[in-house]
Amino acid sequence: MDIMINKLDRNTAEMVALRSEIGSIKAKVCGEIRKPKVVLPCQPLTTIDELDHFEHNLQEESFFKNVIAELMMSGEKAFDKWIRSSWRSIVSDEVARQCSWRGTEEKKCIRGLRVTLAIRTYVSVMPAMTSVDKTIAQSQLRSSMSTETMPDTKEVCA
């Protein structure tokens, strides 16, 4: 009876060791499985002050990386649609009308914002993009804040 209990204990210890080893192999191959914290606004930002506050939060590197990770989860396959939907999920039409790529006396410059950098970061590593695609994406990024190219507002969160 003692021999059976010893064998069972040994098998249990081996099973625990194997599970641990499998977990470490999965982590090395697939990376740590973690769901990024929800960081994008539930509704698009409706004021420049809200955009400034969001921009301030983006100064924190972990928040910035989580924003990129959340943007990457978009279902859009075409990069031009992805860029527009990314902007649409962050800013409302009202805020978009108050912004431009280079800025003016009346409009906020978005070229140097961290939110723009987050979108550009993903565009630069987007799979299967040629250099021509990236040039078009940069042009699209500039024009995506234009209200003429933005479709009607849709709720982001139910």
N, C-alpha and C positions, 0 to 999 in steps of 0.2 A: 504494500500500500504506500509506504514511504517513497519507494522508487517511482511509482506513478505520480505522486504529488510533486516530486523533484523534476520529473520530465515535463509535467504540466507547467510548473513555474518557469523552467528554462524556455519552453515554447512561448509562454506569455512574454518573457523578457525579450526574446528574439523578435516577436511580433511588434512590440513597442519600438525596438531599435529599427526595424524595417520601416515602420510608419514614419519615424522621425527622418530616416534617410531619404525616403521617397519625398517627404515634404521639402527637405533641403534641395534635392535634385529639381523638383518643380520650381522652387524659388530661383534657382540658378538659370534654368532654361526659360521660364516664362516671366520671371521677375516677380516681385512681391505682388500678390493680389490684394489690391486695396481700392476701394471706391473713393474717388475724390470727393471732398467736401463740396456741397453745392455752394457756389460762389457767385454765379451770374444772377443778376436781379430777376426776381419772379416776374415782374412787369418791366418793360423798358423804362429807362430813366426819363423823367419828364421835365427836369430842370437842369440848367448848367451847373447849379450848386450840387445836385446829386451826382452829376458826371464828375465834378471836381473831387467830391468825397470818394467816389469809386476809384478815381485815378490815384488819390492818396493811398487807398488800400492796396493798390497794385504795386506800390513801392516795396511792399513786403514780398520777398522772393517766393515764399511758399504759396502765398495767395496768387501771385502772378502765374506760377506753374499750374495751380489748380484751375485758373481761368483758361489757360491754354488746353489743359486736359478736358475741361468741360466743353470748350468750343469744338474740340476734335470729335466729340460724340455726336455731332450734327449728322443727320441722315442725308444731307445734300451730297451728291456725287460730283456735280460740275463745280469747279472752283469759283466761277463767277457768282453762281447762286449761293454757294457756301459763304462767300464774302458778304453778300447782301444780307443773307439770313443771320449771319453773325452780328453785323451792325444792328439789324432790326431787333435782335434779342437784347441788345444792350441799350440802345437809345431810341426814343420815340421820334415821331415826325417833327414835333415841336423843337426838340433839341437838335435834330438833324438840320433844320432850317437855320439854326443859330450857329452852325459850324461850317467850315470849309477846309480844304486840304492845306492851304497856305495861310488862311486867316485874313481878316480885314479889320478895319476899325470896329465894325459892327459884329463880325463873326469870329468865333473861337477857332484857332488853328489846331487841327487834329493830327498833323503830320508827326509831331514829336511826342504824342501821348503814349503812355505805356499800353493803353488798350489797343492802339494801332500797332504797337510793337508785338503784342500778343497775337493779333491776327496775322501780321507779317511773318512771325516766327513759324506758325503752322504752315502758311503758304510756302515758305522756303523749304520745308521738309515734307510737304504733301507728296504722297506716292505718285509715281508715274508722271511727273511734270517735267517737260522739256524746258530749255531756257526760253523758248518762244512763249510757252505757257506762262512762265514766271513773269515775263515782260507784260503779257496781257493781264495777268493777275495784278501787277502793280498798277497798271492803268485802271483796272476795275476797282481797286482799292481806293484810288483817288476819286473816282466818280461815284462810288457807292454811297457817299454822303449826300449826293444830289437827290433832292426829293422827287425829281422826275423819274429816277430809276428805281425808286423804292415802291414795292407793292403796298396794297392797303394794310393797315395795322391789323395784326392778329394777336390774340392773347397767347402769351408764352406759357402761362400756368393756368390750370383749370381752377 
